[in-house]
Amino acid sequence: MLTREELPECPVATTVQLICNKWKLLIIRNLIYNEKQRFTDFLKSIPGISKKVLTDDLRALEYDGIIEKEVFAEVPPRVEYSLTALGKTLKPIFDALSDWGTEYKKALLK
């Protein structure tokens, strides 16, 4: 989690610091393409992520204003995560990453 004072001057470096670790990218990817996810949905769809890392990254993304969580007053409590309006602006970036990855794989298979 970064404070405003810790944000780099370079906008690319800012983006990289906020979202570019292996797990945060996959968390955001899930929310871009699935809209809402529960904690267990992330665990099932992101092989290898631990509960602690998932918890830490969800908290960091929430703190940074990229995701939000909704807690339902039920027994047992239900929590759903989704992208904020700011987080949704990442979709074109993820679409571009997906397109580039697809083209890269095609080029390798030639």
N, C-alpha and C positions, 0 to 999 in steps of 0.2 A: 504494500500500500504506500502510495506516494503522497506527500504533502504538496501543496502548490509550489512551495519553495524548492522542492526537489525535482520538479519536472524539468527535463532538458529543454534548452532553447530550440533545438532542432525538432520539427514536428514529426519526422519519421522516427527519431529516437524516442519521442514521447509515446507514439503508438506501440513501438516495440516493447517499451518498458511496461505498458499497461496490459497488453494482451499476449505477448509472445513468449509464453512458456508452453511446453507441450500440452499440459492439461487445460490451461485456460483457453487455448485455441479450440480444443475439443468440446469444452463446456459451451463456449459461444456457438460453435458449429451446431451442436445439438439444439440450442435454443433458436437459432436462425431457421433451422429446417423443421423443428417440431413445436415451436411456439412456447409450450409450457412443459416443464419436467419436474418430477419429484426426485428427491435425493436418490432413491433406489433406482430410478430410471437412468440416472447418470452412472451409477455403479455397474449396471447391466450393460450399458452401451459404450463404456470407455474401459476396455480391458486394461488391467494393470494399475489403475488408480486406486490409491488407498482411501479409506474413509477420512483419515486425518488431512491428507492433501486436498481431497475434494472439499472438505469443510473449510480449510484455510483459503482455497482459491475462490470458493463461492463468497466467502466473507470479503475477500479483497475486491472481487468484481462488484459486489454490492456497494462497498465503501467508495469505489471509484465511479459509481453511477452508471455502470454498464448493465447490471442486472438488478432485479428487485425480487423480493420474496413476499408471498402472500401466505399468511398463517390463518388456517380455518379453525374456528373454535369447535372442534369435534373431539370425541374420545375414540381412539387416540388422535392426537393433533395431526393435521395434514398440512404440509407445506408445499407450495408450488413456486418454482422459479420461472421468471420470464425476463425478456430483454426490456429495458427502459426505452423510451423514445430515442435517447442518445445511443443506446446499444443497437437499436435497429438500423442506425445509419452505417453500421459495419457490414451489412448484407452485401453491398456491391464489392467490398473488398474480399469477402469470402467467396462470392461468385467468381471473381477474377482469379483467386487462388485455385479454386476448383477447376476452372477452365484451363489455367496454365498447367496444373497437375495432369489433367487429361491429355493435353497436347504433348507434354513431356513423355508420358507413358507411351503414347502412339509413336513418337520419334524414336524411342528406345527399341520398340518392337519391329522397326523397319529393317 
